[in-house]
Amino acid sequence: QQPVQSPQAVILREGEDAVINCSSSKALYSVHWYRQKHGEAPVFLMILLKGGEQKGHDKISASFNEKKQQSSLYLTASQLSYSGTYFCGTESNSGGSNYKLTFGKGTLLTVNP
Amino acid sequence: DGGITQSPKYLFRKEGQNVTLSCEQNLNHDAMYWYRQDPGQGLRLIYYSQIVNDFQKGDIAEGYSVSREKKESFPLTVTSAQKNPTAFYLCATSRDSTWGANVLTFGAGSRLTVL
């Protein structure tokens, strides 16, 4: 089952903040965040492991609430270069030895001057 | 430079034809994956392989086949049994596939259009 991302799309002016949410119906081991610019391949942003940690670099950070099976991506003081589609990918505690990363449908972020 | 090469970038196919998409990597990564991307659907896993000569079905494997004869190569065949093959196909690798260590590196993708 795909994790659910919200909102589906968001439009910002440069310098504004945004939050993108990702929730799952399954218990999660980890959450990944990727960004895909139009016509390009997705690029890894960060991975959060269970334990409720928060990570970040530059002005993009993320949190992971294992109990709520949710993760949020925070973009502060947005720049034009932040535009793109953001995907969360989840790794669930489904047991077994086979690994599967399941992606949400994505959130389209547009940053305007 | 290390990376993932997908070919062809664009491919047109007539209905009823099989087509094979190539994915080659020189990152020395153990795990390789094929994802399909459709507008508004995100990335859906077709097949993945953790080691040579072994692969597992993903969420939408019907109508597709793969092989992993070499560590560097993971070709995907879209067969005539795939009912709606027009899509953007992404190949990805990860250093390994253990829990929490599977950061994906993606290729540039192949866009398949069925006429």
Backbone of each chain as ProteinMPNN parsed JSONL, in Angstrom:
{"seq_chain_A": "QQPVQSPQAVILREGEDAVINCSSSKALYSVHWYRQKHGEAPVFLMILLKGGEQKGHDKISASFNEKKQQSSLYLTASQLSYSGTYFCGTESNSGGSNYKLTFGKGTLLTVNP", "coords_chain_A": {"N_chain_A": [[0.833, -1.202, 0.0], [0.537, 2.192, -0.897], [2.113, 4.953, 0.73], [0.452, 7.9, 1.981], [0.564, 11.102, 0.718], [0.462, 14.568, 1.555], [0.176, 18.114, 1.096], [-1.245, 17.589, -2.254], [-0.282, 19.367, -4.049], [1.531, 22.43, -3.918], [1.959, 25.93, -3.912], [4.371, 28.382, -3.671], [5.787, 31.563, -2.714], [9.038, 32.826, -3.213], [11.099, 32.444, -0.387], [9.088, 31.781, 1.4], [7.672, 29.294, 3.658], [7.171, 25.7, 3.739], [5.363, 22.659, 4.385], [5.412, 19.222, 3.961], [3.593, 16.292, 4.161], [3.625, 12.812, 5.084], [2.052, 9.798, 5.375], [1.432, 6.532, 6.696], [-0.286, 3.382, 6.617], [0.889, 1.259, 7.709], [3.207, -0.107, 10.117], [6.288, 1.522, 10.398], [9.722, 1.22, 9.389], [11.596, 2.882, 8.273], [11.795, 6.097, 6.652], [12.124, 7.608, 3.542], [13.098, 10.522, 1.703], [12.757, 12.043, -1.458], [13.535, 14.171, -4.231], [12.279, 15.247, -7.319], [13.032, 16.905, -10.182], [11.503, 18.474, -12.992], [11.458, 16.35, -15.76], [13.736, 15.057, -14.991], [15.698, 12.587, -13.123], [14.667, 11.201, -9.95], [16.129, 12.471, -6.92], [17.955, 11.645, -4.063], [17.173, 12.914, -0.838], [17.04, 12.66, 2.051], [17.163, 10.189, 4.716], [15.243, 8.744, 7.258], [15.379, 6.94, 10.19], [13.608, 4.595, 12.293], [12.733, 5.735, 15.533], [12.185, 8.262, 15.894], [13.716, 10.41, 14.995], [15.01, 13.569, 13.907], [16.115, 15.068, 10.975], [18.251, 17.031, 8.898], [19.408, 19.252, 6.321], [20.958, 22.168, 5.202], [18.293, 24.227, 4.484], [16.298, 22.399, 4.568], [14.527, 20.049, 6.277], [13.48, 17.151, 8.182], [11.094, 15.125, 9.951], [10.261, 12.191, 11.871], [7.725, 10.368, 13.057], [7.37, 7.589, 14.65], [5.37, 6.249, 16.081], [2.997, 7.404, 15.217], [3.206, 6.742, 12.621], [4.08, 8.496, 10.666], [5.667, 11.024, 8.645], [7.224, 14.19, 8.195], [8.219, 16.721, 5.945], [10.105, 19.595, 6.011], [10.412, 22.691, 4.554], [12.157, 25.551, 4.625], [12.288, 29.078, 4.187], [12.045, 29.13, 1.305], [13.619, 28.464, -1.857], [14.025, 29.203, -5.36], [15.152, 26.979, -6.501], [14.093, 24.88, -5.102], [11.858, 23.955, -6.29], [9.879, 21.316, -7.604], [8.905, 17.822, -7.66], [8.141, 16.159, -4.741], [8.804, 13.136, -3.183], [7.855, 10.738, -0.787], [9.216, 7.76, 0.51], [8.567, 4.635, 1.9], [9.583, 2.185, 4.247], [8.492, -0.709, 5.512], [7.744, -2.479, 8.582], [7.467, -5.239, 7.774], [8.428, -7.696, 8.11], [10.357, -10.684, 7.274], [12.984, -11.134, 4.796], [13.132, -9.755, 2.48], [13.535, -6.727, 0.848], [11.575, -3.806, 0.375], [10.815, -0.692, -0.954], [8.314, 1.604, -0.757], [6.673, 4.078, -2.56], [5.029, 7.258, -2.157], [2.473, 9.211, -3.899], [3.474, 11.641, -4.504], [4.268, 15.171, -4.099], [3.736, 18.149, -5.626], [5.749, 20.857, -5.727], [5.906, 24.272, -6.212], [7.888, 27.044, -6.577], [7.691, 30.419, -6.788], [9.071, 33.544, -8.065]], "CA_chain_A": [[0.0, 0.0, 0.0], [1.305, 3.409, -0.985], [1.889, 5.979, 1.758], [-0.362, 9.015, 1.504], [1.221, 12.392, 0.858], [-0.369, 15.767, 1.485], [-0.828, 18.255, 0.051], [-0.85, 17.079, -3.565], [0.466, 20.428, -4.704], [1.633, 23.665, -3.153], [2.632, 27.018, -4.617], [4.977, 29.311, -2.721], [6.662, 32.638, -3.169], [10.4, 32.679, -2.695], [11.239, 32.871, 1.001], [8.036, 31.215, 2.238], [7.919, 27.961, 4.192], [6.194, 24.678, 3.371], [5.449, 21.363, 5.059], [4.841, 18.114, 3.195], [3.353, 15.194, 5.075], [3.608, 11.453, 4.536], [1.524, 8.901, 6.402], [1.314, 5.141, 6.265], [-1.165, 2.525, 7.415], [1.726, 0.19, 8.234], [4.313, 0.28, 10.998], [7.417, 1.872, 9.536], [11.106, 1.13, 9.86], [12.298, 4.078, 7.818], [11.16, 6.949, 5.653], [13.053, 8.29, 2.642], [12.559, 11.641, 0.93], [13.42, 12.283, -2.736], [12.997, 15.291, -5.026], [12.414, 15.056, -8.762], [12.77, 18.075, -11.004], [10.809, 18.107, -14.232], [12.275, 15.74, -16.802], [14.963, 14.474, -14.447], [15.527, 11.451, -12.215], [14.574, 11.57, -8.527], [17.397, 12.581, -6.208], [17.803, 11.39, -2.634], [17.349, 14.042, 0.078], [17.421, 12.17, 3.365], [16.509, 8.995, 5.22], [15.01, 8.786, 8.7], [15.142, 5.605, 10.737], [12.688, 4.599, 13.427], [13.374, 6.301, 16.717], [11.661, 9.615, 16.004], [14.758, 11.411, 14.824], [14.817, 14.639, 12.956], [17.353, 15.305, 10.25], [18.158, 18.159, 7.987], [20.605, 19.909, 5.812], [20.615, 23.469, 4.65], [17.024, 24.673, 5.038], [15.33, 21.336, 4.413], [14.63, 19.107, 7.386], [12.373, 16.206, 8.233], [10.873, 14.425, 11.2], [9.647, 10.886, 11.701], [7.017, 9.928, 14.246], [7.143, 6.161, 14.433], [4.085, 5.827, 16.662], [1.915, 7.869, 14.339], [3.492, 6.244, 11.267], [4.063, 9.695, 9.835], [6.871, 11.831, 8.49], [6.983, 15.5, 7.598], [9.376, 17.388, 5.341], [10.0, 21.029, 6.233], [11.246, 23.523, 3.687], [12.101, 26.906, 5.152], [12.861, 30.138, 3.336], [12.172, 28.399, 0.043], [14.354, 29.047, -2.975], [13.518, 28.752, -6.656], [15.701, 25.649, -6.782], [13.34, 23.859, -4.381], [10.724, 23.499, -7.102], [9.956, 19.931, -8.065], [7.974, 16.899, -7.014], [8.751, 15.501, -3.589], [8.253, 11.809, -2.907], [8.32, 9.98, 0.364], [9.285, 6.31, 0.315], [8.523, 4.02, 3.221], [10.068, 0.825, 4.451], [7.633, -1.113, 6.621], [8.167, -3.606, 9.404], [6.605, -6.329, 7.322], [9.07, -8.978, 8.377], [11.005, -11.319, 6.132], [14.289, -10.597, 4.443], [13.09, -9.024, 1.216], [13.374, -5.301, 1.055], [10.748, -3.066, -0.562], [10.56, 0.71, -0.664], [7.064, 1.975, -1.405], [6.618, 5.523, -2.684], [3.769, 7.968, -2.277], [2.193, 9.729, -5.238], [4.25, 12.852, -4.733], [3.746, 16.523, -3.856], [4.337, 19.094, -6.558], [6.067, 22.142, -5.093], [6.303, 25.316, -7.152], [8.342, 28.263, -5.918], [7.713, 31.539, -7.72], [9.859, 34.707, -7.594]], "C_chain_A": [[0.868, 1.253, 0.0], [1.062, 4.292, 0.229], [1.133, 7.139, 1.117], [0.374, 10.312, 1.754], [0.193, 13.515, 0.78], [0.485, 16.993, 1.742], [-0.347, 17.644, -1.265], [0.008, 18.094, -4.3], [0.482, 21.656, -3.81], [2.421, 24.686, -3.975], [3.114, 28.03, -3.587], [5.605, 30.489, -3.451], [8.025, 32.411, -2.528], [10.479, 33.22, -1.27], [10.181, 32.313, 1.937], [8.404, 29.783, 2.663], [6.841, 26.985, 3.721], [6.436, 23.412, 4.19], [4.757, 20.324, 4.178], [4.751, 16.915, 4.13], [3.261, 13.863, 4.35], [3.109, 10.531, 5.637], [1.29, 7.515, 5.824], [0.358, 4.387, 7.18], [-0.383, 1.379, 8.053], [2.758, 0.754, 9.209], [5.564, 0.45, 10.14], [8.752, 1.648, 10.218], [11.883, 2.385, 9.465], [11.453, 4.836, 6.816], [12.269, 7.639, 4.853], [12.333, 9.479, 2.017], [13.426, 11.87, -0.306], [12.767, 13.484, -3.402], [13.282, 15.004, -6.501], [12.071, 16.36, -9.474], [12.222, 17.602, -12.344], [11.778, 17.543, -15.267], [13.551, 15.087, -16.31], [14.652, 13.272, -13.556], [15.35, 11.952, -10.78], [15.954, 11.562, -7.879], [17.131, 12.433, -4.716], [18.052, 12.658, -1.819], [17.825, 13.564, 1.447], [16.63, 10.931, 3.731], [16.373, 9.132, 6.729], [14.671, 7.38, 9.165], [14.227, 5.691, 11.952], [13.45, 5.01, 14.685], [12.982, 7.751, 16.865], [12.673, 10.697, 15.762], [14.338, 12.479, 13.83], [16.152, 14.911, 12.286], [17.169, 16.515, 9.361], [19.489, 18.578, 7.444], [20.167, 21.145, 5.073], [19.287, 23.896, 5.278], [15.926, 23.645, 4.801], [15.551, 20.332, 5.531], [13.419, 18.202, 7.388], [12.297, 15.579, 9.608], [10.164, 13.117, 10.911], [9.037, 10.479, 13.027], [6.615, 8.476, 14.033], [5.778, 5.716, 14.942], [2.917, 6.231, 15.777], [2.105, 7.395, 12.899], [3.467, 7.396, 10.27], [5.447, 10.323, 9.747], [6.476, 13.152, 7.854], [8.299, 16.07, 7.085], [9.142, 18.88, 5.452], [10.971, 21.766, 5.312], [11.086, 24.967, 4.156], [12.81, 27.865, 4.208], [13.108, 29.595, 1.935], [12.902, 29.208, -1.025], [13.756, 28.513, -4.272], [13.96, 27.318, -6.961], [14.968, 24.528, -6.048], [12.166, 23.312, -5.203], [10.944, 22.084, -7.608], [8.88, 19.104, -7.397], [8.708, 16.139, -5.93], [8.025, 14.184, -3.322], [8.76, 11.311, -1.556], [8.288, 8.501, -0.007], [9.355, 5.666, 1.681], [8.961, 2.568, 3.166], [9.317, 0.317, 5.676], [8.202, -2.311, 7.347], [7.349, -4.836, 9.047], [7.221, -7.685, 7.564], [9.703, -9.561, 7.135], [12.301, -10.628, 5.778], [14.27, -9.794, 3.157], [12.737, -7.574, 1.451], [12.445, -4.707, -0.006], [10.548, -1.648, -0.091], [9.33, 1.114, -1.458], [6.92, 3.487, -1.384], [5.192, 6.047, -2.677], [3.614, 8.55, -3.673], [2.897, 11.049, -5.532], [3.492, 14.135, -4.409], [4.481, 17.469, -4.78], [4.512, 20.445, -5.878], [6.545, 23.121, -6.156], [6.674, 26.557, -6.359], [8.45, 29.354, -6.978], [8.517, 32.716, -7.17], [8.974, 35.671, -6.82]], "O_chain_A": [[1.809, 1.371, 0.785], [-0.066, 4.379, 0.714], [1.162, 7.338, -0.097], [0.768, 10.594, 2.886], [-0.797, 13.434, 0.053], [1.43, 16.928, 2.528], [0.807, 17.233, -1.383], [0.901, 17.738, -5.069], [-0.449, 21.887, -3.039], [3.405, 24.356, -4.637], [2.346, 28.476, -2.734], [5.911, 30.417, -4.642], [8.128, 31.865, -1.429], [9.991, 34.313, -0.982], [10.354, 32.365, 3.155], [9.309, 29.16, 2.108], [5.739, 27.391, 3.352], [7.554, 23.133, 4.626], [3.64, 20.543, 3.71], [5.719, 16.569, 4.807], [2.879, 13.787, 3.183], [3.69, 10.491, 6.722], [0.996, 7.348, 4.64], [0.213, 4.712, 8.359], [-0.933, 0.617, 8.849], [3.132, 1.924, 9.137], [5.856, -0.371, 9.272], [8.909, 1.846, 11.422], [12.715, 2.883, 10.224], [10.526, 4.294, 6.215], [13.22, 8.178, 5.418], [11.118, 9.452, 1.824], [14.655, 11.889, -0.227], [11.594, 13.777, -3.168], [14.376, 14.578, -6.872], [10.948, 16.854, -9.374], [12.455, 16.468, -12.763], [12.783, 18.168, -15.606], [14.36, 14.616, -17.109], [13.491, 12.98, -13.273], [15.843, 13.028, -10.441], [16.823, 10.765, -8.232], [16.196, 13.025, -4.178], [19.011, 13.387, -2.069], [18.866, 13.995, 1.943], [15.58, 10.648, 3.154], [17.298, 9.59, 7.398], [13.795, 6.717, 8.611], [14.095, 6.751, 12.562], [14.622, 4.685, 14.872], [13.376, 8.413, 17.825], [12.517, 11.807, 16.27], [13.424, 12.29, 13.027], [17.189, 14.977, 12.945], [16.047, 16.957, 9.112], [20.544, 18.304, 8.015], [19.134, 21.161, 4.404], [19.177, 23.921, 6.503], [14.744, 23.986, 4.83], [16.659, 19.824, 5.701], [12.444, 18.454, 6.68], [13.287, 15.507, 10.336], [9.548, 12.944, 9.859], [9.75, 10.268, 14.008], [5.649, 8.178, 13.331], [5.109, 4.9, 14.307], [1.96, 5.474, 15.615], [1.243, 7.629, 12.052], [2.908, 7.284, 9.179], [6.278, 10.177, 10.643], [5.522, 13.227, 7.078], [9.348, 15.918, 7.71], [8.098, 19.38, 5.033], [12.172, 21.499, 5.295], [9.993, 25.531, 4.085], [13.781, 27.518, 3.536], [14.237, 29.601, 1.444], [12.817, 30.435, -1.089], [13.065, 27.494, -4.276], [13.236, 26.551, -7.595], [15.192, 23.352, -6.336], [11.559, 22.308, -4.83], [12.053, 21.709, -7.99], [8.045, 19.625, -6.657], [9.763, 15.55, -6.168], [6.797, 14.135, -3.247], [9.94, 11.446, -1.229], [7.417, 8.06, -0.758], [10.124, 6.106, 2.536], [8.742, 1.847, 2.192], [9.488, 0.856, 6.77], [9.023, -3.058, 6.813], [6.641, -5.401, 9.88], [6.614, -8.712, 7.262], [9.593, -8.985, 6.053], [12.669, -9.634, 6.404], [15.285, -9.209, 2.779], [11.78, -7.242, 2.152], [12.533, -5.081, -1.175], [10.152, -1.421, 1.052], [9.3, 0.983, -2.681], [7.028, 4.113, -0.33], [4.266, 5.375, -3.13], [4.494, 8.408, -4.522], [2.912, 11.514, -6.672], [2.262, 14.183, -4.439], [5.705, 17.579, -4.724], [3.536, 21.093, -5.5], [7.476, 22.832, -6.908], [5.877, 27.063, -5.567], [9.204, 29.226, -7.943], [8.635, 32.874, -5.955], [9.451, 36.703, -6.347]]}, "seq_chain_B": "DGGITQSPKYLFRKEGQNVTLSCEQNLNHDAMYWYRQDPGQGLRLIYYSQIVNDFQKGDIAEGYSVSREKKESFPLTVTSAQKNPTAFYLCATSRDSTWGANVLTFGAGSRLTVL", "coords_chain_B": {"N_chain_B": [[33.41, 8.525, -14.268], [31.128, 7.336, -11.85], [27.968, 5.753, -12.308], [24.562, 5.339, -13.488], [23.349, 3.959, -16.419], [20.77, 4.228, -18.598], [19.079, 2.885, -21.372], [17.052, 2.627, -24.358], [16.621, 6.246, -24.371], [14.237, 7.245, -25.311], [11.532, 5.383, -26.612], [9.568, 3.811, -29.041], [6.868, 1.681, -29.59], [5.044, -0.853, -31.235], [1.802, -2.175, -30.657], [1.641, -5.397, -29.218], [4.266, -6.089, -29.471], [7.309, -7.139, -27.931], [9.609, -5.41, -25.809], [12.864, -4.456, -24.771], [14.366, -2.823, -22.095], [17.367, -1.288, -21.237], [19.615, -1.345, -18.452], [22.471, -0.318, -16.972], [25.072, -0.33, -14.574], [27.861, 1.207, -12.942], [28.519, 1.495, -10.352], [29.099, -0.407, -8.567], [27.121, -1.417, -6.974], [25.06, -3.609, -5.058], [22.265, -4.074, -5.161], [19.513, -3.763, -7.412], [16.834, -2.06, -9.108], [13.639, -1.755, -10.716], [11.412, 0.786, -11.515], [8.186, 2.058, -12.284], [6.795, 5.002, -13.595], [3.949, 6.901, -13.663], [1.893, 9.703, -14.587], [0.858, 11.45, -11.728], [0.834, 9.156, -10.184], [3.042, 8.456, -8.737], [5.957, 6.492, -7.898], [6.171, 3.199, -8.822], [7.014, -0.064, -7.873], [8.439, -2.487, -9.942], [10.171, -4.801, -10.38], [12.844, -6.192, -8.407], [16.281, -6.767, -7.517], [18.498, -8.33, -5.416], [20.892, -9.678, -5.441], [23.162, -11.188, -7.808], [21.687, -13.32, -10.243], [19.302, -13.602, -8.911], [16.032, -12.442, -8.235], [13.12, -10.516, -7.344], [9.562, -10.156, -7.466], [7.931, -7.015, -7.674], [5.401, -4.635, -6.848], [3.893, -4.41, -9.177], [4.357, -6.452, -11.191], [3.243, -7.925, -13.254], [3.255, -8.772, -16.68], [5.796, -8.015, -17.169], [9.327, -8.843, -17.372], [12.519, -9.812, -16.036], [16.129, -10.08, -15.815], [19.146, -11.048, -14.143], [22.033, -11.462, -14.752], [24.558, -10.499, -14.566], [26.351, -8.457, -12.239], [26.403, -5.813, -12.945], [24.284, -5.319, -14.66], [20.795, -5.06, -15.382], [18.395, -5.788, -17.115], [15.115, -4.909, -18.33], [12.267, -6.41, -19.621], [9.481, -5.504, -21.395], [6.615, -7.035, -21.959], [4.234, -8.229, -24.424], [2.076, -8.843, -22.972], [1.665, -6.914, -21.111], [-0.703, -4.648, -20.34], [-0.983, -1.876, -20.413], [1.469, -0.329, -21.322], [2.674, 2.144, -21.818], [4.694, 4.484, -20.407], [6.969, 6.064, -18.042], [10.047, 4.726, -17.319], [12.097, 3.883, -14.669], [15.291, 3.003, -13.614], [17.035, 1.915, -10.752], [19.608, 1.843, -8.231], [21.051, 0.446, -5.22], [23.469, 0.471, -2.605], [23.355, -1.673, -0.84], [20.705, -3.807, 0.27], [19.791, -3.849, 2.823], [17.916, -3.231, 5.82], [17.171, 0.134, 6.138], [19.484, 0.962, 4.865], [19.279, 1.356, 2.243], [19.622, 3.478, 0.23], [18.552, 5.013, -2.668], [19.879, 5.358, -5.942], [19.102, 6.847, -8.927], [18.686, 6.15, -12.438], [18.547, 8.022, -15.558], [16.223, 7.43, -16.848], [13.792, 5.837, -19.055], [11.592, 6.503, -21.63], [8.747, 4.996, -22.678], [6.59, 4.572, -25.359], [3.631, 3.304, -26.555], [2.327, 2.68, -29.659]], "CA_chain_B": [[32.384, 8.834, -13.276], [30.202, 6.244, -11.604], [26.587, 6.132, -12.531], [23.614, 4.383, -14.053], [23.016, 4.279, -17.8], [19.563, 3.605, -19.126], [18.884, 3.102, -22.806], [17.142, 3.965, -24.952], [15.951, 7.297, -23.609], [12.873, 7.242, -25.838], [11.269, 4.173, -27.383], [8.213, 3.662, -29.527], [6.616, 0.263, -29.834], [3.707, -1.198, -31.706], [1.108, -3.127, -29.803], [1.952, -6.795, -29.491], [5.713, -6.301, -29.525], [8.098, -7.062, -26.708], [10.703, -4.456, -25.882], [13.767, -4.581, -23.629], [15.027, -1.606, -21.637], [18.663, -1.615, -20.665], [20.094, -0.626, -17.286], [23.843, -0.705, -16.644], [25.622, 0.508, -13.522], [29.268, 0.986, -12.58], [28.646, 1.943, -8.963], [29.395, -1.595, -7.774], [26.023, -1.627, -6.03], [24.521, -4.969, -5.084], [20.832, -4.141, -5.43], [19.002, -2.992, -8.546], [15.371, -1.968, -9.074], [12.905, -1.101, -11.791], [10.185, 1.477, -11.132], [7.382, 2.661, -13.338], [6.21, 6.266, -13.168], [2.844, 7.443, -14.436], [1.485, 10.998, -14.026], [-0.014, 11.411, -10.562], [0.839, 7.841, -9.517], [4.276, 8.203, -8.008], [6.859, 5.47, -8.408], [5.698, 1.868, -8.431], [8.083, -1.037, -8.033], [8.128, -3.589, -10.858], [11.022, -5.915, -9.962], [14.107, -5.81, -7.793], [17.268, -7.841, -7.403], [19.462, -8.041, -4.35], [22.17, -10.283, -5.826], [23.169, -11.784, -9.145], [20.902, -14.548, -10.454], [18.134, -13.636, -8.026], [15.209, -11.24, -8.308], [11.785, -10.675, -6.766], [8.507, -9.318, -8.01], [7.466, -5.88, -6.906], [3.955, -4.488, -6.727], [3.197, -4.427, -10.475], [5.246, -7.252, -12.034], [2.547, -8.604, -14.354], [3.547, -8.257, -18.011], [7.209, -7.647, -17.232], [10.293, -9.861, -16.966], [13.865, -9.285, -15.829], [17.208, -11.029, -15.581], [20.302, -10.444, -13.464], [23.137, -12.386, -15.019], [25.771, -9.808, -14.144], [26.109, -7.469, -11.198], [26.281, -4.481, -13.525], [23.2, -5.2, -15.621], [19.474, -5.514, -14.929], [17.464, -5.399, -18.182], [13.678, -5.104, -18.133], [11.503, -6.666, -20.841], [8.053, -5.205, -21.343], [6.053, -8.001, -22.884], [2.946, -7.886, -25.032], [1.048, -9.101, -21.963], [1.475, -5.715, -20.303], [-1.868, -4.041, -21.0], [-0.845, -0.428, -20.541], [2.909, -0.176, -21.118], [3.161, 3.506, -22.014], [5.073, 5.034, -19.107], [8.37, 6.418, -17.829], [10.637, 3.633, -16.547], [13.302, 4.289, -13.957], [16.136, 1.983, -12.999], [17.72, 2.449, -9.575], [20.488, 0.918, -7.514], [21.456, 0.813, -3.866], [24.692, -0.246, -2.235], [22.83, -2.963, -0.433], [19.262, -3.737, 0.464], [19.434, -4.1, 4.216], [17.002, -2.249, 6.38], [17.687, 1.452, 6.445], [20.726, 1.289, 4.163], [18.99, 1.227, 0.824], [19.46, 4.765, -0.45], [18.461, 4.744, -4.097], [20.402, 6.227, -6.987], [18.284, 6.596, -10.104], [19.118, 6.494, -13.773], [17.818, 9.138, -16.168], [14.912, 6.949, -17.261], [13.437, 5.514, -20.437], [10.165, 6.765, -21.862], [8.185, 4.054, -23.642], [5.278, 4.919, -25.894], [3.056, 2.267, -27.414], [1.516, 3.32, -30.702]], "C_chain_B": [[31.448, 7.651, -13.103], [28.786, 6.702, -11.819], [25.769, 4.997, -13.102], [23.252, 4.852, -15.46], [21.797, 3.501, -18.222], [19.455, 3.905, -20.621], [17.78, 2.187, -23.313], [16.421, 4.986, -24.077], [14.484, 7.388, -24.019], [12.694, 6.002, -26.709], [9.802, 4.132, -27.769], [8.013, 2.209, -29.926], [5.194, 0.075, -30.352], [3.089, -2.188, -30.74], [1.458, -4.542, -30.213], [3.423, -7.117, -29.552], [6.3, -6.289, -28.129], [9.192, -6.019, -26.897], [11.547, -4.598, -24.622], [14.447, -3.25, -23.354], [16.302, -1.993, -20.91], [18.961, -0.755, -19.449], [21.459, -1.18, -16.913], [24.373, 0.241, -15.575], [27.087, 0.172, -13.265], [29.55, 1.513, -11.189], [29.059, 0.804, -8.041], [28.349, -1.825, -6.677], [25.442, -3.025, -6.184], [23.084, -5.007, -5.591], [20.44, -3.251, -6.61], [17.487, -3.114, -8.583], [14.856, -1.38, -10.384], [11.619, -0.516, -11.229], [9.489, 1.979, -12.396], [6.771, 3.932, -12.789], [5.146, 6.699, -14.159], [2.414, 8.757, -13.794], [0.533, 10.833, -12.851], [-0.008, 10.108, -9.787], [2.085, 7.59, -8.695], [5.122, 7.141, -8.69], [6.377, 4.119, -7.904], [6.732, 0.813, -8.811], [7.64, -2.204, -8.912], [8.868, -4.855, -10.426], [12.233, -5.347, -9.233], [14.984, -7.031, -7.628], [18.292, -7.442, -6.352], [20.839, -8.606, -4.649], [22.033, -10.86, -7.224], [22.397, -13.096, -9.137], [19.735, -14.7, -9.49], [17.366, -12.343, -8.177], [13.822, -11.566, -7.763], [10.803, -9.744, -7.443], [8.228, -8.162, -7.061], [5.951, -5.845, -6.898], [3.201, -4.635, -8.047], [3.999, -5.224, -11.495], [4.555, -7.87, -13.261], [2.838, -7.95, -15.698], [4.981, -7.818, -18.199], [8.068, -8.855, -16.89], [11.666, -9.219, -16.859], [14.852, -10.437, -15.774], [18.339, -10.301, -14.87], [21.453, -11.439, -13.575], [24.477, -11.804, -14.608], [25.416, -8.768, -13.097], [25.788, -6.108, -11.807], [24.99, -4.258, -14.308], [21.892, -5.777, -15.105], [18.444, -5.1, -15.985], [16.013, -5.751, -17.856], [13.017, -5.329, -19.484], [10.033, -6.375, -20.579], [7.401, -6.092, -22.385], [4.714, -7.525, -23.428], [1.798, -8.14, -24.06], [0.793, -7.901, -21.063], [0.417, -4.861, -21.003], [-1.732, -2.541, -21.22], [0.612, -0.046, -20.349], [3.452, 1.239, -21.272], [3.428, 4.151, -20.665], [6.538, 5.452, -19.15], [8.947, 5.362, -16.896], [11.969, 4.079, -15.96], [14.006, 3.079, -13.36], [16.86, 2.64, -11.82], [18.624, 1.384, -8.977], [20.631, 1.376, -6.075], [22.635, -0.068, -3.492], [24.367, -1.621, -1.683], [21.353, -2.77, -0.113], [18.872, -4.054, 1.896], [18.605, -2.948, 4.751], [17.725, -0.946, 6.682], [18.94, 1.845, 5.693], [20.523, 1.383, 2.662], [18.688, 2.559, 0.169], [19.547, 4.518, -1.951], [19.143, 5.822, -4.928], [19.675, 5.855, -8.265], [19.033, 6.907, -11.393], [18.227, 7.588, -14.341], [16.469, 8.725, -16.731], [14.789, 6.651, -18.746], [11.944, 5.741, -20.61], [9.678, 5.874, -22.991], [6.803, 4.507, -24.056], [4.816, 3.804, -26.821], [2.087, 2.916, -28.383], [0.303, 2.472, -31.054]], "O_chain_B": [[31.023, 7.035, -14.08], [28.43, 7.852, -11.561], [26.219, 3.855, -13.188], [22.89, 6.011, -15.659], [21.788, 2.27, -18.207], [19.705, 5.024, -21.069], [17.581, 1.097, -22.775], [15.697, 4.62, -23.152], [13.603, 7.585, -23.182], [13.598, 5.621, -27.453], [8.915, 4.379, -26.951], [8.891, 1.591, -30.527], [4.269, 0.775, -29.94], [3.796, -2.95, -30.082], [1.56, -4.853, -31.4], [3.802, -8.283, -29.671], [5.861, -5.541, -27.256], [9.644, -5.779, -28.016], [11.017, -4.833, -23.535], [15.024, -2.631, -24.248], [16.314, -2.903, -20.08], [18.604, 0.423, -19.411], [21.594, -2.357, -16.579], [24.162, 1.452, -15.643], [27.501, -0.984, -13.355], [30.668, 1.924, -10.879], [29.339, 1.028, -6.864], [28.651, -2.353, -5.606], [25.344, -3.556, -7.29], [22.729, -5.888, -6.374], [20.958, -2.147, -6.783], [16.919, -4.119, -8.156], [15.544, -0.615, -11.06], [10.84, -1.2, -10.565], [10.116, 2.275, -13.413], [6.283, 3.956, -11.659], [5.415, 6.843, -15.352], [2.552, 8.919, -12.582], [-0.486, 10.151, -12.966], [-0.764, 9.959, -8.827], [2.161, 6.572, -8.007], [5.019, 6.92, -9.897], [6.197, 3.923, -6.702], [7.253, 0.805, -9.927], [6.608, -2.827, -8.666], [8.237, -5.873, -10.139], [12.599, -4.186, -9.411], [14.51, -8.167, -7.602], [18.871, -6.357, -6.402], [21.845, -8.082, -4.171], [20.93, -11.001, -7.752], [22.441, -13.868, -8.179], [19.24, -15.807, -9.278], [17.96, -11.267, -8.241], [13.405, -12.724, -7.724], [11.172, -8.676, -7.932], [8.278, -8.298, -5.839], [5.293, -6.885, -6.937], [2.01, -4.947, -8.049], [4.294, -4.707, -12.573], [5.229, -8.291, -14.201], [2.693, -6.737, -15.853], [5.35, -7.31, -19.258], [7.617, -9.777, -16.212], [11.945, -8.211, -17.507], [14.471, -11.605, -15.699], [18.471, -9.082, -14.982], [21.79, -12.149, -12.627], [25.423, -12.542, -14.333], [24.295, -8.258, -13.077], [24.997, -5.344, -11.255], [24.638, -3.114, -14.592], [21.868, -6.835, -14.477], [17.694, -4.149, -15.765], [15.729, -6.752, -17.198], [13.189, -4.522, -20.397], [9.425, -6.928, -19.663], [7.623, -5.906, -23.582], [4.142, -6.546, -22.95], [0.673, -7.701, -24.298], [-0.194, -7.878, -20.329], [0.624, -4.406, -22.128], [-2.331, -2.003, -22.151], [0.965, 0.511, -19.31], [4.592, 1.501, -20.886], [2.509, 4.346, -19.87], [7.244, 5.233, -20.134], [8.412, 5.123, -15.813], [12.844, 4.584, -16.664], [13.392, 2.247, -12.692], [17.25, 3.805, -11.904], [18.43, 0.187, -9.188], [20.37, 2.534, -5.746], [22.786, -1.187, -3.982], [25.021, -2.61, -2.016], [20.83, -1.661, -0.224], [17.747, -4.48, 2.155], [18.601, -1.846, 4.203], [18.741, -0.918, 7.377], [19.424, 2.965, 5.862], [21.486, 1.479, 1.902], [17.608, 2.746, -0.39], [20.49, 3.896, -2.439], [19.011, 7.018, -4.668], [19.635, 4.685, -8.645], [19.888, 7.792, -11.442], [17.276, 8.029, -13.696], [15.651, 9.584, -17.061], [15.562, 7.138, -19.571], [11.133, 5.236, -19.834], [10.143, 5.985, -24.126], [5.949, 4.79, -23.216], [5.523, 3.414, -27.75], [1.152, 3.609, -27.983], [-0.491, 2.856, -31.913]]}, "name": "protein", "num_of_chains": 2, "seq": "QQPVQSPQAVILREGEDAVINCSSSKALYSVHWYRQKHGEAPVFLMILLKGGEQKGHDKISASFNEKKQQSSLYLTASQLSYSGTYFCGTESNSGGSNYKLTFGKGTLLTVNPDGGITQSPKYLFRKEGQNVTLSCEQNLNHDAMYWYRQDPGQGLRLIYYSQIVNDFQKGDIAEGYSVSREKKESFPLTVTSAQKNPTAFYLCATSRDSTWGANVLTFGAGSRLTVL"}
